[in-house]
Amino acid sequence: MADAPVVAVRGEAYREVAPELAEFTVTATARDRDRETTLTRLAERAAAVRVLLDSSGPAIERRETGQLRVWPETKRSGERVVAYHGSVGTTVTITDFTALGELMLRLADQDQVEVAGPWWSLRPESPAYREARHAAIADALARAREYAEALGARVTALLELSDTGTGAQPMMARAAFGKGAGGRADVAPELELDPRPQSVQAAVEARFTISEPVLG
């Protein structure tokens, strides 16, 4: 075996698959000259966001409150506070894409709320990764056999197999929209979102022994 001829190949696979998750952020903001008023408004708007998210039921897989910020606005000429700002963001992960557009618009229809996203992705344990790895191994074996056949030989054994990378490239369809403190529209708008395919790649390097080539 040690003296047998060896062929080294690289196997690759590329797939585009439908996303499994969509993520977006919703941020409530408030501003007033009085700090307590700013905090009260911010809490009320954050609570309204929570109510809408609660009403979405199982469509939401996960939601996480992000950074809470409250900061003073001062005059350039000194430290006198002219207003207070506040914001609190929530990251929402959703699996039911049919409800995604409606939910994002309902959130954006709230006063002083901004919505951004979505970002499409796969689950970390998605079968798409395993399928890509299997395809990369099959590609490596097929290449090794092609080289062996070109030499009048055949693949006899696997010496080494290494994974050089499996990954996905999350695709984003970013939109940022929100509403100020004005009145609401009488007719609720509709928004259809087209999930973007996710690119999944896998690559392996392999070394095979082959039978003695038939040269000449």
N, C-alpha and C positions, 0 to 999 in steps of 0.2 A: 504494500500500500504506500509506503514512504517513497518508493521509486516510481510510482505511477505518475503519468502526466496529469497536470492540474490545469483547469480552466477557471478563471476568475471573472465573474460577471456582476452586473448591477441590475436589479429588477425594480421597476417603477410602476406605479398605478396612480391614476388621476380620475376622480369622480366628481360630478356635480349632483348634489342631493338636496332634497327639500329641507328647509330649516325645521327645527323642532321647537325652538323657543323664540320669543320676541321680547325684547326688553326696552323700556322707555323710562324717562324720568319726568316727574311732575313736581314743580316747585311753586310753593305759595309765598307771596311777598306782602310786605306791609310797610307803610311810611307815614309818619306823623311827627309833628313838633313835640308832642308829649310822648315820653318813653312808655308809660303804662298803656296809653292808647295804642301805640304800635304793637306792644306785646299782646294786648287783647285782640286786636284785629288779626294778628298773625295766628293766634291760637284758634280763633273762629274759622279762619280760612283753611287751616290745616285740618280742623275737625270736619269741615265740609268735604274735603278731599277724602278723608277716611271713610265717611259715610258712603260716598260713591264707590270707593274700592270695596267696602264691605258688601255692597249690593251686587257685586259682580260674581260672587260665589266661587265655584270651582274653576272658572276661567282663569283665575289668577293662581299661579303656582307658588309665587313667593313675592314678598314685598319687604323692603328694608328702608328704614328712615336714615337718610344721609346726614349731612352737616346742617346743624342749626346755627345761624349767624344773626347776631344783633350788633349793630355798630352805629356810632354817632356820625353825623355829617357836620363838619365844622366850617367856619368861614376861612378863606385862605389867609386872611390877615391875623388870625389868632386861633384860640381854642374854644371860642364860644360856639356852643352847639345850636344849630339851626333846625335840625330834624334828626329823627332816629329811623334807621332802616332795619328790617328783619326779613329773614328768609329761612325756609325749611324745605328740604327736598326729600323725595321718596323715589326709590327705584323699584319698578314693577316688572315682574317677569310673568309672561302670559303664554298659555299653550293653545288657547282657542282663538285662532286667527280670525274667525268670522266675527268675533265680538271686539276685536282689537280697535278697528277704526271708530266704532261707535263709542267705546269707552274713552278713547283719547279725546274725542270731540266733546264728550260730556264733561270731562275734566277741564278742558280748555275753555269751556263756557262759564266756568266759575270766575268770580271777580279776582283780579290780580293773581292769576295762576298761569304759569307757563308750562307747556308740555313739549318735550323733545324726544325724538326717536322716530321709528323703532330701530333697534339693532337686532338683526337676525343671527341665530347661532344654532349649534347642535349641542345636545347634552354631552358631558364629558364621557359617559359610558355608551354613547351611541353605537349601534351595530355598524354604522357606516365606516368607522375607524377599523374595526376588525375585518370587514369585507375588503377594505383597501389594502390592509396588510396581507391578507390571503392572496389578493390579486397580484401584489408585488412579488410575493414568493413564487407564484405560478409563472410570472413573467421572467424571473431569474432562471427558473428551471427550463423554461422554453428556450431562452437564449443559450443556455449551456448546451442543450441538446442540438441546437442549430449549429453551434461551433463544432461540436463533436462530430455531427453528421458530415459537415464540410470537410473534416479530416478523415472520414471513413472510420470513425470510432463511435463509441456510445458512452453515455454517462454511467458511471458505476457506483459512485458513493458521494455523499455530502461530507465535506471536511469542515466547513465553517459557514455560519450564517449570522449576520449582524444587521440590526435595525438602524438605519441611518436617519430615520425621521418619519413621523406620522403627524400630520397636523391639518387643521382647518383654518381657513381665512374667514373670520366673521365678516359678513357684509352688512352694510348700514344703508338704510334709506332714511336720511335724517330730515326731519321737519321740525321747526320750532314755531309754535303758535300759542297764543294766549289771549287773554282778554283784560282790558282795563276795567275801570269802575263804571262804565256806561251801561246802558240798558241792554237787554238780551233780545235776540231776534225772535220773531214769532214762529218761524218755521225752522225746525231743527235741521241742520245740514247733514249730509251723508258723506262718508269718506270710505272709499274702497282702497285697500292696500294690497299690493301684489308681493308676496313673500319672495325674497331673492334667494336663488339657489346658493348652496354653500359648497365651496371647493374643498375637497378632501384629497390629500396626497399621502402616499407612502412610498418608501424606498428601502431596499435591502441590498446588501452586498454579500455575495456567496462565492465559495470556492468548492469546486467539484473535482473529483478524480475521474478520469476517462480511460477507456481501454487504449491500447497502443494504436496510434494513428496509422493509417495506410497511406504512405507518402509515395508519390511517383507512380 
